[in-house]
Amino acid sequence: MSTVMNTAKYDLQFIRSQFPNLGEWAFFENAGGTFVPATVSDRVYDYMRRNQVQPGADYRASAEAAERIDRSHRKLAEMVNANPREVIVGHSTTLNVYVLANALRPSLKPGDEIVVTNLDHEANIGAWRRLEDAGVVIREWRVDPESASLGGVDRLAALLSDRTRLVCCTWCSNITGTINDIKTIAELTHSAGALLCVDAVAYAPHRALNFKESNADFLLFSLYKIYGPHLGVLCGKREHLLKMENQNHFFFTNSALPYKLQPGGYLHETAASIEGIAEYFDRVFERHYDVRDCTASERYQKIFELFADHEDSLARPLMDYLSSRQNVRIIGTSKVDAKTRVPTISFVAKNRRPAEIAELLGKKDIGIGAGDFYARRLIDALGFGTSGGVARISMVHYNSAAEVDRLITALEAVL
Ligand SMILES: Cc1ncc(COP(=O)(O)O)c(C=O)c1O
């Protein structure tokens, strides 16, 4: 990427102008689902007005519908550096893991082992644990309750054996914001002859996803957390996908990718809007860089580097403030560092339950989250299962320093 130059400093005003619903209230529950730019919502509206027919027939509205969905699919694959036939779109990540687990079930024998964590969102645990009824043995890679992290990969190594078939692990915790070293985890998993299934849902809003480079065998993320519609995506290495059992109607062959892993299809108007996410990222890139000869992956890398820098600048004052409070415990690391964490910050306070904090901030038009966020096993392991979980503040690249100031002022009155 020799001729790509940075031409401007971070243009937050431009970025915020792309999101019609940003502004009146301060939104810090982005890990639950982000806002969408007009490039996405306009496409949903436009598709429904012009193309709301069964796609793929010869009449114009239908042919155009198929082309819109196909174009979105190709853009999506490009965004994450995957082959379009390795990309499966479904209703959600939870459902995609469920379909994946069922597709793998016939290839597993009693006594085969699967490693899951208790750090993950339940989406990447429950469907795997259900395979116990097929004789699969579940091994749990447990968090250290002090650091709220999985610790070194030696702890994973101790769980691997020649019976291990699969390791399921999150790239980033939706509670602590800690980034796991997926490349090393992939190496270790593969050296044991097992496959790796990575939940990238909490990672993807903050860092460029590169399926090929990640070396995961399966990689999942949710579009509604990366500025898109309410859909989930499963990327899988082709050689594994081809071997799996068809989960769709009987007349789909085993080579019918992605259809054989898309039972029930998905919402067409939202699928057609996915290219709006790519258009938004293109706009951000063009605003900040002189575009020359660079690959799509290099472009996304640059965009997310911009985002990460800005996000760190937002996280620092908030983390400083929370760290300065004697009655607050930050869950996980309080060090702001783009290499090791994203700006998803959870905490508990001695004087108030998480739901109470969220409610009081809500009255001031500040949205944060409270609870277990379906990472129930982690919250239990940390001992917060009976005290309402944690309060969670999650920021993304469109949040502003003014919003963080407002949040800290509000927290001062609450904590
Ligand atoms: C880390 C993580 N994984 C998986 C999921 C589930 O995603 P979906 O709602 O698409 O099933 C979530 C949702 O919050 C999440 O945060």
PDBQT file of the ligand as one rigid body, heavy atoms in Angstrom, charges set to zero:
ROOT
HETATM    1  C1  LIG A 501     -19.805 -11.673  22.054  1.00  0.00    +0.000 C 
HETATM    2  C2  LIG A 501     -21.168 -12.016  21.545  1.00  0.00    +0.000 A 
HETATM    3  N1  LIG A 501     -21.354 -13.170  20.921  1.00  0.00    +0.000 NA
HETATM    4  C3  LIG A 501     -22.553 -13.540  20.412  1.00  0.00    +0.000 A 
HETATM    5  C4  LIG A 501     -23.639 -12.718  20.551  1.00  0.00    +0.000 A 
HETATM    6  C5  LIG A 501     -24.948 -13.163  19.989  1.00  0.00    +0.000 C 
HETATM    7  O1  LIG A 501     -25.198 -12.525  18.784  1.00  0.00    +0.000 OA
HETATM    8  P1  LIG A 501     -26.637 -12.615  18.108  1.00  0.00    +0.000 P 
HETATM    9  O2  LIG A 501     -27.516 -11.663  18.825  1.00  0.00    +0.000 OA
HETATM   10  O3  LIG A 501     -26.395 -12.231  16.677  1.00  0.00    +0.000 OA
HETATM   11  O4  LIG A 501     -27.096 -14.014  18.245  1.00  0.00    +0.000 OA
HETATM   12  C6  LIG A 501     -23.508 -11.496  21.216  1.00  0.00    +0.000 A 
HETATM   13  C7  LIG A 501     -24.681 -10.621  21.401  1.00  0.00    +0.000 C 
HETATM   14  O5  LIG A 501     -24.710  -9.765  22.228  1.00  0.00    +0.000 OA
HETATM   15  C8  LIG A 501     -22.235 -11.134  21.723  1.00  0.00    +0.000 A 
HETATM   16  O6  LIG A 501     -22.045  -9.986  22.366  1.00  0.00    +0.000 OA
ENDROOT
TORSDOF 0
